[in-house]
Amino acid sequence: MNDFIIKILILAVSIYLVGKITRLFVVTDFVTAIISALLLALVNMIIRPVLVLLTLPITIITLGLFLFIINGFSLMIVASLVPKFKVKGCLSAAAAAFLISLTNLLLETLIS
């Protein structure tokens, strides 16, 4: 349980940092980032595997690059559920998802 909370907090910091540094999406405060991180974790556990399975042929054809679009779509789902979290568009969501993943990886590496 402790690891889950730490990972959610790291994800929230990643969302908040990418939101403040770039103009790909808007996150108003850190509480919104924590709520977004929780929902993004839920979307990645429940909806993302179904999307990956349904889009497997196009993912294979694009050599896995379509997974960036799926990650962006997951981020857009979260943005539609959280009122103070807005994504500018589909390509912005995919780029933001990539940067959030990269920042998250960097922060988890630094902490562990």
Secondary structure, DSSP 8 states (H G I E B T S, - for coil): -HHHHHHHHHHHHHHHHHHHHSSSEEE-SHHHHHHHHHHHHHHHHHHHHHHHHHTHHHHHHTTTTHHHHHHHHHHHHHHHHSTTEEE--HHHHHHHHHHHHHHHHHHHHHH-
